[in-house]
Amino acid sequence: MMPIAPHIPCVRLWSIHPRFLDSKGLVACWRESLLAQAVLLGRTRGYRNHPQLDRFRRARDPVAAVGAFLAAVAAEARRRGYRFDASKIARPRSRARLSVTRGQIEHEWLHLKRKLRQRDPAWLKALPAEAAAHPMFRVVAGPVESWERP
């Protein structure tokens, strides 16, 4: 009998700008980012070893970093007329910045396009040719990030 590989839930904390996410993607990103914040605050036992949290843990202040991430997602939701409860952000005024590789941005761009082909072809059709990074990330040269799981 083959051993069962541990299941890593599909949490996606997008490195691309939240404006590119369709409504389902934006809502999921908000929910998953709040979960990431709860993990970093020590408020939940699940997801503690999720690889997507590695980059936030490397920040000087991981909670501030995820707060900056959440703030940009909330701003995009507000721009679209959604009512995300920004009071849930532990450090909403953080200006934390992290870096992300160009390879990671390109990987996520292709990943999003694959998802949208099935979920929202009209949204996919309206996307520009190239992605931009989430506002908290500074793009640097490099391949797909080491924490990314294929």
Phi and psi in degrees as a GROMACS rama.xvg file:
@    title "Ramachandran Plot"
@    xaxis  label "Phi"
@    yaxis  label "Psi"
@TYPE xy
-75.5967  139.6  MET-2
-68.0266  146.457  PRO-3
-87.0285  126.485  ILE-4
-70.678  143.732  ALA-5
-62.3989  138.742  PRO-6
-84.2274  124.213  HIS-7
-104.527  112.471  ILE-8
-56.5337  151.555  PRO-9
-85.0378  77.2659  CYS-10
-91.3487  132.278  VAL-11
-126.062  109.35  ARG-12
-101.699  91.3614  LEU-13
-60.4473  135.044  TRP-14
-85.7109  -17.1987  SER-15
-81.8258  161.077  ILE-16
-62.8001  138.298  HIS-17
-62.4129  -17.2263  PRO-18
-64.5905  -19.2412  ARG-19
-83.759  -13.4499  PHE-20
-79.8563  137.038  LEU-21
-70.7656  176.584  ASP-22
-59.1586  -43.5985  SER-23
-64.8872  -40.0159  LYS-24
-65.7298  -39.6971  GLY-25
-67.3548  -43.1185  LEU-26
-63.8302  -43.1843  VAL-27
-64.6196  -40.7137  ALA-28
-62.3298  -42.1965  CYS-29
-59.9706  -51.0678  TRP-30
-61.4455  -45.0319  ARG-31
-70.4411  -32.1478  GLU-32
-69.7811  -37.2524  SER-33
-64.3123  -37.6478  LEU-34
-63.5552  -43.7317  LEU-35
-59.2755  -41.8653  ALA-36
-61.3846  -43.9638  GLN-37
-60.1312  -40.1268  ALA-38
-62.7587  -48.519  VAL-39
-66.538  -24.9307  LEU-40
-85.7532  -3.86947  LEU-41
75.3045  24.7596  GLY-42
-96.4963  0.776228  ARG-43
-147.595  152.645  THR-44
-93.5289  -26.0037  ARG-45
-74.9381  159.963  GLY-46
65.6565  6.43376  TYR-47
-59.0235  -29.6889  ARG-48
-104.723  17.8487  ASN-49
-68.5191  130.118  HIS-50
-61.2979  -26.9833  PRO-51
-64.0543  -18.8818  GLN-52
-83.7296  -13.19  LEU-53
-54.9408  -45.0829  ASP-54
-66.557  -32.5725  ARG-55
-73.1963  -36.8968  PHE-56
-64.2983  -27.6579  ARG-57
-75.6566  -13.1109  ARG-58
-70.0786  154.987  ALA-59
-56.371  -41.487  ARG-60
-130.936  93.9311  ASP-61
-57.1408  -36.9519  PRO-62
-69.261  -38.288  VAL-63
-65.5757  -38.1471  ALA-64
-63.2591  -46.317  ALA-65
-70.2144  -27.479  VAL-66
-64.6871  -41.6423  GLY-67
-64.0442  -38.7839  ALA-68
-62.3669  -50.5662  PHE-69
-61.8435  -39.0513  LEU-70
-60.5457  -39.677  ALA-71
-69.945  -36.0097  ALA-72
-66.2212  -42.5747  VAL-73
-64.0112  -38.1955  ALA-74
-63.9243  -41.3605  ALA-75
-65.6386  -40.0899  GLU-76
-61.4769  -43.9075  ALA-77
-60.6157  -43.7146  ARG-78
-57.892  -33.0482  ARG-79
-88.6875  -3.18263  ARG-80
89.4325  12.328  GLY-81
-83.7367  159.213  TYR-82
-115.802  70.8829  ARG-83
-77.8824  139.588  PHE-84
-83.1526  91.5153  ASP-85
-65.7674  -13.5973  ALA-86
-67.696  -12.0916  SER-87
-79.0938  -9.64851  LYS-88
-80.4721  120.221  ILE-89
-63.0275  -41.1005  ALA-90
-132.002  76.0247  ARG-91
-69.3828  -20.0606  PRO-92
-98.9746  12.376  ARG-93
-65.4511  141.418  SER-94
-112.111  26.903  ARG-95
-57.0079  142.517  ALA-96
-129.854  138.946  ARG-97
-125.967  164.554  LEU-98
-102.869  157.044  SER-99
-143.798  146.083  VAL-100
-81.2836  152.135  THR-101
-58.3537  -38.7916  ARG-102
-60.5152  -36.6214  GLY-103
-67.9498  -43.2452  GLN-104
-59.0459  -47.0022  ILE-105
-63.6626  -40.0156  GLU-106
-61.1579  -47.4111  HIS-107
-68.0048  -34.5474  GLU-108
-61.6971  -46.0028  TRP-109
-65.5669  -39.4461  LEU-110
-61.3359  -45.5282  HIS-111
-63.2804  -44.0164  LEU-112
-60.9498  -39.6172  LYS-113
-62.3928  -43.4671  ARG-114
-62.2782  -43.9453  LYS-115
-70.4332  -26.3317  LEU-116
-55.3935  -36.8317  ARG-117
-92.2622  -41.9246  GLN-118
-83.6848  -38.593  ARG-119
-155.847  74.4969  ASP-120
-57.4926  -32.9874  PRO-121
-65.7205  -40.7895  ALA-122
-65.0445  -42.8439  TRP-123
-57.5336  -44.4716  LEU-124
-61.8469  -31.5861  LYS-125
-83.7982  -8.60786  ALA-126
-68.3863  147.486  LEU-127
-72.0734  173.925  PRO-128
-68.5908  -33.7159  ALA-129
-126.265  151.768  GLU-130
-90.0347  157.323  ALA-131
-117.166  157.355  ALA-132
-79.0617  154.863  ALA-133
-52.5938  142.853  HIS-134
-56.9302  -23.7854  PRO-135
-82.6201  -7.85551  MET-136
-103.581  139.751  PHE-137
-103.403  125.422  ARG-138
-84.1439  130.37  VAL-139
-124.289  160.83  VAL-140
-65.561  146.959  ALA-141
150.027  168.923  GLY-142
-81.2402  -171.599  PRO-143
-56.8719  140.598  VAL-144
-62.5173  149.618  GLU-145
-65.6  -24.3253  SER-146
-82.2985  -11.5028  TRP-147
-68.6623  135.27  GLU-148
-110.859  121.452  ARG-149
